[in-house]
Amino acid sequence: MANDHPEKAVRITLDGTGLPVPDHDPIEVRKNNHKIRFEADFPFTVDIDGYSDVKHSSTAPYHAKTGPFPDERTHKYSITANGQTHDPDIVVKP
Protein backbone atom coordinates (compact mmCIF):
# COMPACT_ATOMS: atom_id res chain seq x y z
CA MET A 1 0.00 0.00 0.00
CA ALA A 2 2.51 2.58 -1.17
CA ASN A 3 -0.13 5.34 -1.40
CA ASP A 4 -1.18 5.08 2.26
CA HIS A 5 -0.19 8.07 4.37
CA PRO A 6 -0.92 8.44 8.08
CA GLU A 7 -3.72 10.88 8.91
CA LYS A 8 -3.22 13.47 11.61
CA ALA A 9 -6.60 14.08 13.28
CA VAL A 10 -7.42 17.68 14.17
CA ARG A 11 -10.57 18.36 16.19
CA ILE A 12 -12.27 21.72 15.66
CA THR A 13 -14.42 23.22 18.40
CA LEU A 14 -16.00 26.63 18.98
CA ASP A 15 -14.54 28.82 21.70
CA GLY A 16 -16.67 30.98 24.02
CA THR A 17 -17.10 33.64 21.31
CA GLY A 18 -18.07 31.11 18.60
CA LEU A 19 -14.67 31.21 16.86
CA PRO A 20 -13.64 27.83 15.34
CA VAL A 21 -10.36 26.66 16.90
CA PRO A 22 -8.25 23.55 16.17
CA ASP A 23 -6.89 21.35 18.97
CA HIS A 24 -3.40 21.64 17.37
CA ASP A 25 -1.90 25.04 16.51
CA PRO A 26 0.28 24.92 14.61
CA ILE A 27 -0.41 21.55 12.99
CA GLU A 28 2.91 19.83 12.25
CA VAL A 29 3.12 17.27 9.43
CA ARG A 30 5.93 15.56 7.53
CA LYS A 31 6.62 16.37 3.87
CA ASN A 32 5.10 13.78 1.47
CA ASN A 33 3.94 11.74 4.46
CA HIS A 34 1.06 12.98 6.61
CA LYS A 35 -2.45 13.89 5.57
CA ILE A 36 -4.72 15.93 7.83
CA ARG A 37 -8.28 15.01 8.80
CA PHE A 38 -10.19 17.93 10.31
CA GLU A 39 -13.30 16.92 12.31
CA ALA A 40 -16.13 18.89 13.96
CA ASP A 41 -19.69 18.49 15.21
CA PHE A 42 -20.85 21.35 12.97
CA PRO A 43 -20.44 22.41 9.32
CA PHE A 44 -17.14 24.14 8.50
CA THR A 45 -14.73 24.78 5.66
CA VAL A 46 -10.95 24.71 5.52
CA ASP A 47 -8.98 26.72 2.95
CA ILE A 48 -5.19 26.34 2.81
CA ASP A 49 -3.13 29.06 1.11
CA GLY A 50 -1.17 27.65 -1.84
CA TYR A 51 -2.69 24.16 -1.47
CA SER A 52 -5.83 22.82 -3.15
CA ASP A 53 -6.06 19.12 -2.21
CA VAL A 54 -8.82 19.46 0.42
CA LYS A 55 -12.05 17.46 0.29
CA HIS A 56 -15.02 18.40 2.53
CA SER A 57 -18.00 16.34 3.68
CA SER A 58 -21.37 18.04 3.39
CA THR A 59 -23.20 16.01 6.03
CA ALA A 60 -22.54 14.82 9.58
CA PRO A 61 -20.07 13.68 10.73
CA TYR A 62 -18.43 16.81 9.34
CA HIS A 63 -14.84 16.48 8.19
CA ALA A 64 -12.29 17.72 5.67
CA LYS A 65 -9.31 15.70 4.42
CA THR A 66 -6.07 16.80 2.79
CA GLY A 67 -3.62 14.90 0.67
CA PRO A 68 0.08 14.80 1.59
CA PHE A 69 2.05 18.06 1.50
CA PRO A 70 4.88 18.08 -1.10
CA ASP A 71 6.90 21.09 0.11
CA GLU A 72 8.60 22.07 3.37
CA ARG A 73 6.97 25.35 4.36
CA THR A 74 4.45 26.98 6.63
CA HIS A 75 0.92 27.24 5.25
CA LYS A 76 -1.57 29.76 6.60
CA TYR A 77 -5.04 28.21 6.56
CA SER A 78 -8.56 29.37 7.38
CA ILE A 79 -11.25 27.53 9.30
CA THR A 80 -14.67 29.08 8.72
CA ALA A 81 -17.70 28.08 10.81
CA ASN A 82 -20.51 29.77 12.66
CA GLY A 83 -19.99 32.90 10.51
CA GLN A 84 -16.45 33.38 11.83
CA THR A 85 -12.97 32.65 10.44
CA HIS A 86 -9.79 31.66 12.29
CA ASP A 87 -6.35 31.63 10.58
CA PRO A 88 -3.85 29.20 12.20
CA ASP A 89 -0.79 27.51 10.60
CA ILE A 90 0.29 24.16 9.16
CA VAL A 91 4.05 23.53 9.39
CA VAL A 92 5.43 21.00 6.88
CA LYS A 93 8.70 19.51 8.14
CA PRO A 94 11.25 17.34 6.30
N, CA, C and O of each residue as an XYZ file, in Angstrom:
376
protein
N       0.825     -1.183      0.000
C       0.000      0.000      0.000
C       0.871      1.249      0.000
O       0.893      1.992      0.982
N       1.564      1.477     -1.056
C       2.514      2.576     -1.167
C       1.844      3.945     -1.086
O       2.504      4.917     -0.720
N       0.553      4.056     -1.415
C      -0.126      5.342     -1.397
C      -0.729      5.690     -0.048
O      -1.293      6.773      0.106
N      -0.625      4.796      0.940
C      -1.179      5.083      2.256
C      -0.283      6.053      3.005
O       0.933      5.871      3.071
N      -0.892      7.076      3.564
C      -0.193      8.067      4.374
C      -0.941      8.173      5.694
O      -2.171      8.149      5.704
N      -0.218      8.290      6.814
C      -0.920      8.440      8.083
C      -1.715      9.740      8.117
O      -1.282     10.762      7.586
N      -2.893      9.684      8.754
C      -3.719     10.876      8.913
C      -3.506     11.468     10.296
O      -3.535     10.755     11.299
N      -3.295     12.754     10.340
C      -3.218     13.470     11.613
C      -4.612     14.038     11.867
O      -5.102     14.854     11.086
N      -5.249     13.613     12.951
C      -6.598     14.077     13.282
C      -6.527     15.414     14.007
O      -5.762     15.581     14.957
N      -7.332     16.359     13.547
C      -7.421     17.678     14.168
C      -8.891     17.938     14.472
O      -9.725     17.975     13.567
N      -9.198     18.116     15.742
C     -10.569     18.358     16.190
C     -10.807     19.865     16.243
O     -10.005     20.608     16.808
N     -11.908     20.304     15.654
C     -12.275     21.716     15.659
C     -13.460     21.900     16.604
O     -14.454     21.179     16.524
N     -13.336     22.869     17.491
C     -14.424     23.224     18.402
C     -14.666     24.728     18.289
O     -13.907     25.443     17.635
N     -15.726     25.194     18.930
C     -16.003     26.629     18.977
C     -15.635     27.146     20.359
O     -16.021     26.560     21.371
N     -14.883     28.252     20.400
C     -14.538     28.823     21.704
C     -15.739     29.600     22.250
O     -16.814     29.577     21.651
N     -15.567     30.275     23.362
C     -16.665     30.982     24.017
C     -17.289     32.089     23.196
O     -18.418     32.499     23.467
N     -16.567     32.586     22.184
C     -17.101     33.638     21.310
C     -17.648     33.073     20.004
O     -18.117     33.830     19.154
N     -17.593     31.736     19.832
C     -18.073     31.106     18.602
C     -17.023     30.965     17.522
O     -17.338     30.543     16.410
N     -15.759     31.314     17.830
C     -14.665     31.207     16.862
C     -14.230     29.749     16.734
O     -14.002     29.095     17.751
N     -14.106     29.214     15.499
C     -13.639     27.833     15.339
C     -12.141     27.740     15.633
O     -11.342     28.486     15.068
N     -11.771     26.813     16.525
C     -10.363     26.656     16.903
C      -9.952     25.182     16.794
O     -10.713     24.296     17.184
N      -8.747     24.919     16.263
C      -8.248     23.546     16.171
C      -7.599     23.132     17.488
O      -7.154     23.981     18.260
N      -7.547     21.821     17.743
C      -6.887     21.353     18.965
C      -5.370     21.269     18.808
O      -4.674     20.961     19.776
N      -4.841     21.534     17.617
C      -3.396     21.638     17.372
C      -3.138     22.957     16.648
O      -3.739     23.215     15.606
N      -2.255     23.790     17.184
C      -1.901     25.039     16.512
C      -0.493     25.433     16.921
O      -0.272     25.842     18.061
N       0.467     25.316     16.003
C       0.279     24.917     14.606
C       0.121     23.399     14.481
O       0.443     22.649     15.402
N      -0.378     22.970     13.329
C      -0.413     21.550     12.990
C       0.929     21.230     12.343
O       1.329     21.902     11.393
N       1.625     20.220     12.839
C       2.909     19.829     12.253
C       2.751     18.503     11.525
O       2.264     17.525     12.092
N       3.173     18.480     10.253
C       3.120     17.273      9.431
C       4.470     17.071      8.755
O       5.287     17.991      8.693
N       4.696     15.879      8.255
C       5.926     15.555      7.529
C       5.689     15.655      6.027
O       4.653     15.226      5.519
N       6.660     16.225      5.331
C       6.621     16.375      3.872
C       6.385     15.021      3.212
O       7.035     14.033      3.553
N       5.441     14.983      2.254
C       5.101     13.783      1.473
C       4.712     12.594      2.341
O       4.814     11.452      1.895
N       4.272     12.839      3.565
C       3.937     11.736      4.456
C       2.537     11.892      5.027
O       1.635     11.143      4.653
N       2.338     12.837      5.915
C       1.058     12.976      6.607
C      -0.020     13.633      5.755
O       0.246     14.493      4.915
N      -1.248     13.188      6.007
C      -2.446     13.886      5.568
C      -3.090     14.445      6.835
O      -2.750     14.024      7.940
N      -4.007     15.383      6.682
C      -4.721     15.925      7.834
C      -6.204     15.639      7.665
O      -6.767     15.811      6.584
N      -6.829     15.195      8.759
C      -8.282     15.007      8.796
C      -8.834     15.954      9.855
O      -8.625     15.749     11.051
N      -9.534     16.985      9.412
C     -10.193     17.932     10.309
C     -11.580     17.384     10.629
O     -12.269     16.901      9.730
N     -12.002     17.449     11.891
C     -13.303     16.921     12.311
C     -14.004     17.925     13.212
O     -13.360     18.617     14.002
N     -15.340     18.005     13.092
C     -16.126     18.892     13.955
C     -17.550     18.362     14.049
O     -17.967     17.523     13.251
N     -18.288     18.860     15.031
C     -19.693     18.487     15.209
C     -20.627     19.455     14.498
O     -21.837     19.416     14.718
N     -20.092     20.316     13.656
C     -20.855     21.352     12.973
C     -20.235     21.567     11.592
O     -19.077     21.210     11.377
N     -20.992     22.145     10.654
C     -20.441     22.410      9.318
C     -19.310     23.439      9.386
O     -19.372     24.397     10.157
N     -18.284     23.225      8.571
C     -17.141     24.135      8.505
C     -16.450     23.962      7.165
O     -16.685     22.987      6.452
N     -15.598     24.916      6.834
C     -14.733     24.779      5.660
C     -13.301     25.080      6.074
O     -13.047     25.828      7.018
N     -12.372     24.474      5.338
C     -10.946     24.713      5.525
C     -10.378     25.130      4.174
O     -10.578     24.442      3.173
N      -9.676     26.247      4.146
C      -8.983     26.717      2.945
C      -7.521     26.907      3.310
O      -7.204     27.600      4.276
N      -6.618     26.287      2.530
C      -5.188     26.340      2.810
C      -4.504     27.139      1.705
O      -4.595     26.787      0.529
N      -3.821     28.214      2.088
C      -3.128     29.063      1.112
C      -2.094     28.248      0.335
O      -1.257     27.572      0.934
N      -2.151     28.312     -0.996
C      -1.169     27.647     -1.843
C      -1.306     26.140     -1.899
O      -0.370     25.446     -2.294
N      -2.485     25.614     -1.499
C      -2.689     24.158     -1.469
C      -4.159     23.892     -1.760
O      -5.034     24.470     -1.115
N      -4.437     23.018     -2.731
C      -5.831     22.825     -3.147
C      -6.391     21.430     -2.892
O      -7.569     21.195     -3.163
N      -5.595     20.500     -2.382
C      -6.055     19.116     -2.208
C      -6.789     18.944     -0.873
O      -6.299     18.279      0.040
N      -7.984     19.563     -0.781
C      -8.818     19.458      0.417
C     -10.211     19.023     -0.020
O     -10.814     19.636     -0.901
N     -10.716     17.964      0.601
C     -12.054     17.456      0.292
C     -12.914     17.573      1.548
O     -12.509     17.134      2.624
N     -14.111     18.170      1.408
C     -15.015     18.400      2.533
C     -16.216     17.461      2.464
O     -16.684     17.124      1.376
N     -16.714     17.040      3.627
C     -17.995     16.337      3.681
C     -19.088     17.396      3.783
O     -18.847     18.496      4.282
N     -20.274     17.069      3.316
C     -21.368     18.042      3.386
C     -22.437     17.637      4.392
O     -23.415     18.358      4.588
N     -22.251     16.486      5.028
C     -23.203     16.010      6.031
C     -22.439     15.506      7.252
O     -21.230     15.281      7.194
N     -23.161     15.335      8.351
C     -22.537     14.817      9.582
C     -22.128     13.366      9.372
O     -22.828     12.649      8.657
N     -21.032     12.899      9.960
C     -20.071     13.685     10.727
C     -19.254     14.580      9.797
O     -18.776     14.136      8.752
N     -19.103     15.825     10.185
C     -18.428     16.811      9.343
C     -16.918     16.631      9.412
O     -16.338     16.518     10.492
N     -16.294     16.607      8.240
C     -14.841     16.479      8.192
C     -14.307     17.067      6.882
O     -15.050     17.284      5.924
N     -13.015     17.311      6.876
C     -12.292     17.719      5.670
C     -10.975     16.963      5.693
O     -10.348     16.822      6.743
N     -10.556     16.473      4.518
C      -9.310     15.705      4.424
C      -8.380     16.345      3.412
O      -8.812     16.840      2.371
N      -7.083     16.325      3.738
C      -6.073     16.798      2.793
C      -5.337     15.600      2.215
O      -5.438     14.482      2.721
N      -4.600     15.853      1.153
C      -3.623     14.896      0.669
C      -2.312     15.179      1.385
O      -2.275     16.022      2.280
N      -1.226     14.489      1.010
C       0.078     14.797      1.594
C       0.581     16.158      1.095
O       0.131     16.653      0.062
N       1.499     16.742      1.827
C       2.054     18.059      1.498
C       3.435     17.883      0.872
O       4.323     17.318      1.511
N       3.644     18.357     -0.379
C       4.885     18.080     -1.104
C       6.067     18.997     -0.782
O       7.200     18.680     -1.142
N       5.826     20.122     -0.115
C       6.904     21.091      0.108
C       7.057     21.423      1.585
O       6.074     21.522      2.320
N       8.320     21.594      2.012
C       8.598     22.066      3.368
C       8.295     23.553      3.411
O       8.943     24.341      2.722
N       7.327     23.937      4.205
C       6.971     25.347      4.355
C       5.879     25.480      5.399
O       5.330     24.486      5.874
N       5.575     26.700      5.745
C       4.448     26.979      6.633
C       3.293     27.479      5.781
O       3.441     28.418      4.999
N       2.139     26.838      5.943
C       0.920     27.244      5.246
C       0.023     27.975      6.232
O      -0.184     27.494      7.346
N      -0.504     29.111      5.851
C      -1.574     29.762      6.596
C      -2.865     29.118      6.095
O      -3.036     28.946      4.889
N      -3.769     28.762      6.998
C      -5.043     28.208      6.560
C      -6.175     28.854      7.325
O      -5.970     29.422      8.398
N      -7.376     28.765      6.768
C      -8.555     29.369      7.377
C      -9.573     28.294      7.694
O      -9.871     27.432      6.867
N     -10.104     28.358      8.909
C     -11.246     27.533      9.300
C     -12.421     28.496      9.409
O     -12.361     29.468     10.162
N     -13.493     28.230      8.658
C     -14.674     29.081      8.725
C     -15.854     28.252      9.202
O     -16.166     27.207      8.631
N     -16.505     28.726     10.251
C     -17.696     28.078     10.808
C     -18.437     29.110     11.638
O     -17.839     30.061     12.142
N     -19.730     28.919     11.775
C     -20.510     29.775     12.663
C     -20.384     31.249     12.267
O     -20.522     32.130     13.116
N     -20.121     31.525     10.977
C     -19.991     32.897     10.506
C     -18.689     33.582     10.882
O     -18.544     34.789     10.693
N     -17.728     32.809     11.422
C     -16.446     33.380     11.833
C     -15.293     32.601     11.206
O     -15.433     31.424     10.875
N     -14.152     33.271     11.048
C     -12.974     32.650     10.441
C     -11.773     32.794     11.367
O     -11.535     33.853     11.948
N     -11.024     31.700     11.490
C      -9.790     31.660     12.287
C      -8.660     31.256     11.344
O      -8.866     30.419     10.465
N      -7.460     31.839     11.511
C      -6.346     31.628     10.581
C      -5.095     31.085     11.269
O      -4.147     31.840     11.484
N      -5.065     29.790     11.623
C      -3.855     29.198     12.205
C      -2.874     28.734     11.118
O      -3.036     29.073      9.946
N      -1.847     27.951     11.518
C      -0.789     27.513     10.601
C      -0.672     25.995     10.521
O      -1.020     25.270     11.453
N      -0.164     25.538      9.362
C       0.295     24.162      9.164
C       1.784     24.265      8.863
O       2.186     25.005      7.966
N       2.606     23.528      9.606
C       4.049     23.534      9.393
C       4.441     22.190      8.790
O       4.257     21.147      9.416
N       4.985     22.217      7.564
C       5.426     21.000      6.881
C       6.922     20.859      7.122
O       7.714     21.708      6.715
N       7.294     19.768      7.791
C       8.696     19.508      8.142
C       9.280     18.450      7.214
O       8.540     17.740      6.533
N      10.625     18.343      7.187
C      11.254     17.342      6.304
C      10.869     15.918      6.673
O      11.316     14.970      6.026
